[in-house]
Amino acid sequence: MRKRRTNRLFAFRFGIVLAVAAMLLIMTGCNDDKKLDTGNAAPPAGNTPAAPVATEPEPIDPPAVDPPQFIAPLTGLPQDHEAARRPIAVMVNNFSAARPQSGLPNADMVWEVLAEGGITRLVAVFQSTESTSPIGPIRSNRPYLIRIGEAYHAVLAHAGASTDAYDLLQHHNKDYLDEISNAGAYFYRESFRKPPHNLYSNLEKLRAGAEKKKYAETVDIPTYPWSEAGATSGGKDATQVELHFLLKDYAVSYTYDSATKLYNRFINGKPHTDLESKAQLTATNLVVLGAKHKTYDDYGRLEVDLESGGPAILIELGKAVDCEWVRSSDGVIRLMKDGQELPFVPGRTFYHIVPLSQTFESHVKLGAPAQQ
C-alpha cells in the first residue's frame, strides 16, 4: 500500500516538472520572437547607419547623328566634305559648230557674255565638282572674261587671247593656263570636230597644270547668301524667259519646271544639251545684267564695263524681281535691292550680260505659258 502511494507522488511531481518545463519553453519562444521583431524597430542611439550618398547617373551617349554637312560656296548645296579647292574658270566656245558642249552641267556658275560677231562666249566656273569629264570646246580670252574669272580668284583656262588680254595675263600676275603660250600639254584636240572647235581639257589636267606652275591650290572663295525661299516671291511671273543679246537669229530662252524647280535652257527654240550626258542644261537661278558695251577695233572686239554697276533681274522659282548689280569691295558682282543683297536658291546659277543699247528691258522678255 505504501509503495503504491509513493509511485503516485512521483508521477504527480514528474507531471509538475513537465508542466513547468513546457511553460519555460513557451516563454523562451515568445522572447525569441520579440528579439526577431527588433529588426523593424529603430536602432539604438549611436548605431545609426550613414545615409546613402547620392550618385550621378551613368552618362548616356547622345544618339548618333548624320555627319555635319558642308556647303559648297558657289552653289549653296550640301556636301559630305569641304569644297575648298581653287576654282577653275574655263572659256567655253558657244558658236553653233561647238554645240553641244561638254562639262557645263558640272560648273557651279556659268557666265554668258558677247564676243565678236554677236555670238556669246561662256565662262564656266568649276569649284565644288570632282568630275573628270571633258570640258570644251575651249576658246580665247578677253579682258572682261578675265575680270569674271578673277572675281573667284580662279585659274583661267583658255586658248589664245586678244592683245589686251595677253597684256593683263602676262604683266599683271594672273594665274592662267593657255594652250597656245604656256600650257599646251594640259589640253587635247578631238577628231570629231574641226579646228578651232575641237579643243578640250578636264579638271584633272587643268589642276595638274596649275600645280606644275606652282599656282596656289587654295584661295579665298567668295560666298553668297542662300535661301530655299529665294528672293522673288513677290515678283512678276517668269516661267518663260527669253533673252536677246545682239543677233536676231541668236535667242536664248528658259522654261521653268515647277516639279524640279529648275529652268531648262534652249537656244533658238532647241534644247541646249550636254554632249556626254545628252541632258538639257538647267539652272536654279538666272541673272540678267545690263552693262555698257563698246566696239574698239575693226575686228569687232568689245569692251564690256563690269565695274560701274547697272540694272539687273534675278529669276528663280518661276518669279523675277528687278534689282541692280554692283561690284562689291571683294571684287564679286552682287545683286542689291533696297540696300540688301538678294539671296540665291541653292543650286547652279547662270549669268547673262546684255547690252544697254536701246533699253535694258528690250533684251529680256518674261511671262507665263500661253493659255491653251
Buried (B, 14 or more C-beta within 10 A) or exposed (E): EEEEEEEEEEEEEEEEEEEEEEEEEEEEEEEEEEEEEEEEEEEEEEEEEEEEEEEEEEEEEEEEEEEEEBBBBBBBBEEEEEBEBBBBBBBBBBBEEBBBBBBBBBBBBBBBBBBBEEBBBBBBBBBBBEBEBBBBBBBBBBBBBBBBBBBBBBBBBBBBBBEBBBEBBBEEEBBBBBBBBBBEEBBBBBEEBEEBBBBBBBBEBBBBBBEEBEBEEEBEBBEBEBEEEBBBEEBBEBBBBBBBBBEEEBBBBBBBEEEEBBBBBBBEEEBBBBBBEEEBBBBBBBBBBBBBBEEEEEEEBBBBBBEEBBBBBBBBBBBBBEBBBBBEEEEEBBBBBEEEBBBBBBBBBBBBBBBBEEEBEEBBBBEEEEEE
